Amino acid sequence: MRRRDVLATIGSAAVWPVTGCGPNPLPRRLGVLLVYGESHPDVPVIVETLKDSLQKRGWIWGQNLIVDLRYGDGDGERMRRQTGELLALKPDLLFAQGVVGATAVQQTTTKTPVVFIQVQDPVGGGIVASLARPGGNLTGFTNFDYTFVGKWLQLLKELSPGVTHARAIINPDYHARFSGYSTALARIGPALGIHAEATGVHDAAEIERAITAVAAQPQAGLIVLPDAVTGVYSRQIIDLAARYRLPAVYAYAAQVRMGGLAAYTTSVVQDVQQASGYIDRILRGAAVGDLPVQASERFLTMINLKTAAALGLTITPSLLAKADEVIE
């Protein structure tokens, strides 16, 4: 089966010079706070997409835009320190990834404009006042809300129809988000014949305990919720799912490309392209609090056929037909 091109580029934005700064304007400064480490496969995608998208809008890295990068490895305290480092460089704007990144910058500055991506429930989490009028100094783009639990559970059931128990893993420290996912799992699971619950994990040891526990249940499956911890420890989670022969559904495309079974996810490229538009507008004078928080615009289903075969799963023609990307 041929893969679909799921990372199609959004139409190029017009390029115009920075105005109002005289014939030789000083370069602007952008601080970038990424939730993953440099070795994570999404990092070069995010960095190169951001660089390319801003260049199309007239911002050339190293010329009229100085960019400072930090990598958080999913550690909230480390990311708060890194936010302080970036603020000491006096940036015009910060770009933050994920709930951990957005929370770190929110706790560190109330003045510097911030554009975030891949944040779930920014209102419930207290990151913005409202989606339409975020106020304050943060705005950006969400990727998932709690209704996506239904998508992930349905995909798990289609992949492995015998599943009757599902464990979802996520960092529990962001309480509104953990509660939202837990409630959705308990509400949606029974309609699909699945007893579903969330377990909090912080590190490799807790991840291993959680997955070992769910593997002990008959007819069990795993949901890997969108989170810095589950992203940073993707390799371990994928390996444990393979060891215990657990069907697992993931929230991010990179995890399926690394060997995970399947995902219902967003396009990271498109998320960054959208954010670059807000970065451009703020650098040109837009008020960050007036820019509404927007949702990701495109979602895709991914299936790794090699992993399915290793688990002894038969992927139905109807499920294959729905897949946007198939890894063979």
Protein Blocks (a to p, Z undefined) as FASTA:
>chain_A
ZZddfkbccddddddddehkajbdcddddddddfbdfklmklmmmmmmmmmmmmmnopag
hiloccddddeklpaklmmmmmmmmmmnopabdcdehjklmmmmmmmockbccddehiah
kllnomambfklngpjbdcddfbdfklmmmmmmmmmmmmmmbcbdcddddfklmmlmmmm
mmmmmmmmmmnopacdddddfbfklmmmmmmmmmmpghiacdddddfklmmmmmmmmmmm
mmnopacddfbfklmmnopabdcdddfklmmmmmmmmmmmmmnopafklpccdddfbdcd
dddfklmmmnopacdfklmmmpmbdcZZ
